[in-house]
């Protein structure tokens, strides 16, 4: 995301930089590989980015998936919601005339890998290189949609502190943000199936992903040594194409430094059902980190965090965890929500009810699975998936919470 900061240096946690990923589908949820054609309609030619009023409409690896992001980051959650919802409506109006619509969530529920088309315009060589190394014909490449949040930092000291504080809470965020219960027209074995597939999609070069949950660092130099330089050396040994070497964006851990924008990018969240839910996650995380940055650092063993993360993606809020202050992921999330409430700004407070609802009543994966099971008892599984996910697409258009 190319944020135009000008000469101003933003304070740590002041800015929120969202990146949303949505599928373009038809009325039967079939993925429609038309993002390049939509960009051409907006710009007059096929490009990677269409800069519109307040937002950018971008390509992704899959030609049926579009990324939405703000032209500049947001201080205000309300401005964030208004701007990005306007973007959803503007693109949806175009798709309406084509018999198509946008669909959020962490994975497409019925997509089969053979029907996905990969972006074949500018930067095609990067996708070709990735395919050469990893084979992109996997759900972990062709059927994942994440919600990514950039948190601004002020200087190296604050950035390292923020990074290390985040490592202690990221294993538990999927308990709230999971929204991928179904893929390939079947119920997955995990509450967060997107993160399961994400965790195995780069197995040939394990150092790119690490263990998803990163280890603490003491400087930018340590970070580069543990990540960028390590996986670049491994890629060179594997004779990978040069376009993948020494690229900071290739780091696939749950949080990565984006030095060009002075931000930490959080990559652990599934895309939600609507912009309001994405804003709620953002407000929650920013308020929580504001509180944790003011507290004395608590260092949890890395293996504990990794084990808890795997428990959470498998079992969601009911996951049994080894956290020293809780026995389940729900207990941890309640504790984190309390900290967020204590440190939230007035605008952030207005969104925290959504996080509380997820924690107490179930994340989207759990809620969707229950609703599909209930409807399938009256009709059948295929009809239930189509009905529920059509409702979810409508929630995105109307910016309404599901469940």
Buried (B, 14 or more C-beta within 10 A) or exposed (E): BEBEBEEEEBEBBBBBBBBBBBBBBBEEBBBBBBBBBBBBEBBEEBBBBBBBEBBBBBBBBBBBBBBBBBBBBBBEBBBBBBBBBBBBEBBBEEBEEBEBBBBBBBBBBBBBEEEBBBBEBEEEEBBBBBBBBBEBEBBBBBBBBBBBBBBBBBEEEBBBBBBBBBBBBBBBBBBBBBBBBBBBBEBBEBBBBBBBBBBEBBEEBEBBBBBBBBBBBEEBEEBBEBBBBBBBEBBEEEEBBEEBBBEBEBBBBBBBBBEEBBBBBBBBBBBBBBBBBBBBBBBBBBBBBBBBBEEEEEEBEBEBBBBBBBBBBBBBBBBEBBBEEBEBBBBBBBBBBEBBBEBBBEBBBBBBEBBBBBBEEBBBBBBBBBBBEEBBEEEEBEEBBBBBBBBBBBBBBEBBBBB
